[in-house]
């Protein structure tokens, strides 16, 4: 059986596993003990695994990652809206899968568009900062005082140029006396 995703609800003694195939159909619903769960995951082909983020899930995330699975830890508050019926392990494992299948279900479409615009603007600002940083580095290398300042440990081109631009030369101090 080839599983596309697996959602796992963990309790103290029992792991409830909910698996779906490539057609997004539920093909696996099973309760496993701790030992059986680890053996089951070791036999499973590498797949995407969703766990609710809690104390024990971090341990299991490391174990599953070492087995080659892609693990997603999902906070409980993001899973709760996807629980259709009463809270039990089986419904909770299915809700984990629903969240993984539609990770942006809680974000309105208008907000998604705005986030995309903001991400584009942030990338543009990053490019402008990189260009300005390159210009500042070139200016620092061209100036002998800034080059000499950059030889001091922990003074980079930004600090050297800032010092050079805002601190008047010592010649000015001598002329005022």
N, C-alpha and C positions, 0 to 999 in steps of 0.2 A: 504494500500500500504506500503510495507516494503522497506525502503531505506537503501542502504549500505553507501553511502556518499552523502553529499550535499555541493555544491559550491554556495557561495552567493556573488554577486556583490552589493555593497552598493552605493547609491547616496543620495542626500539630502532628497528626499521624497519617493523614490521607492527602494525596495529590489528585485533584480532579483535572483530567486532561480533555481538552476539546480541540479536535483537529479538523481542518478543512482541506479539500483537494484543490486542484487548479481551476475547477469550475465554481469555486466558492461554496461547495456543498459540504455540510457537516458529515464526515465519514468516520469520526472517532469520538466516542464519549465514554470515558473509562475512569474509574477510581483506582489509584495505585498506592501501595504502601511506599515508604521511603526507599527501601532496597529495590523494590520492583520498578519504581520510577527511574532510578539511576540506570538500571539494566535496560529499561525501555528506551531511554534517551541515548544510551550508548549504541543501540542497534539502529536507531533512527538516522536516516540520511540527513546531512546538514540542512537545516530549514530555519525559518524565522520563528522565534519563540517569544511569546508575550507573557510577562509575569507582573503581578501587582507589586509595586515597590513597598517592601516592608523589611524588617530586620533580617529574616532568613532568605529573602529573595536575592540579596547581594551575594551570598555564598553560592546559591544555586546558579546565579548568572555567571559567576566565575567558572563553576564546574561545567556548565553547558557551553560556554565560550571555548573552553579547552577542548571540548568534543567537536568543535567546528560549527556550532549553531550560532545564528545571529540573534542576540538577546535584546529585547526591548523591555525596559522597566517602566511601568506606567503608574503614576500616582493614583491613589484610590479615588480622589475627587474627580478624576477624568473618566474613571470607569463607571462610577455610580449612575450617571445619566443613561447608560446603555443597558442597565439591568431592566428587563421587561416585566418580570413578575417578581414574586417574593425573593428575598435574599437567601439563596442556598448556594452551595459550592458549584453545582452544575450550571446554574444561571449566571453565576459570577464568571466562570471560565468562558462561557459564551459571550458575555458582555466584553471581556477582554478582547476577544476576537473581533467583535463589532467595532470596537474602538480602533484596533489596528487596521481594519479594512477601510475605515473612514476617519483618518487621524485629524482632519480639519472640520469635522462635522459641527463642532462647537463654535467655529469662527464664521461669522457671517461673510457672505461673498464680497460685500462692499469693503469690509475690513481686510479681507485677503488682497483685494486690489490695492488698497492703500498701503499695506505692508510691502507689496511688490514695488510700488513707487518709491517708498522710503528706502528699500534695499538698493534700488538703482541709484538714488541720490547719495547714499552712504558710499557706494562703490566709486562714484564720481568724486566725492570729497577725499576719499582715500588716495585716488590717483593724483589729485591736485596737491595733497600734502606730500606725496612722494616726489612730485616734480619740484616743489619748493625746497624740500630737503636736499635734493640733488643740486639745485642752484646754490643753496647755502654751503654745501660741502665744497663745491667748485670755488666759491668766493673765498672760503676759509683757506683753501690750498693756495690761492693766488696771493693772499696777503701774508707778508712775512711775520707780522706781529701775531696774527691768528695761528699761523703755523707753529710759531714758538710756544704759544699758549697750549696748543694741542699736544705738545711733548710732555706737559705736566700730567702725571697719572690722574685718571678719572675726569679729564676735561676733553670732551669730544668737540666736534666741529660746531655744534649748536651753542655750547657754552662759550667757546672761543669767540664766535661771531657776536654773541650777545655782549660779552665783555668788551670786545673791540668797538661795537656800535654805541654802547651806552656809557662807557667810562672814558672820559677825555684823556688825551695823551698827557704824559707827565710834563711835557714842555709847557702846557697851559698853566700847570700849578706853579712852575718856576717864574713865569712871566707876571703873575699876579702879586708876587711878594714885593 
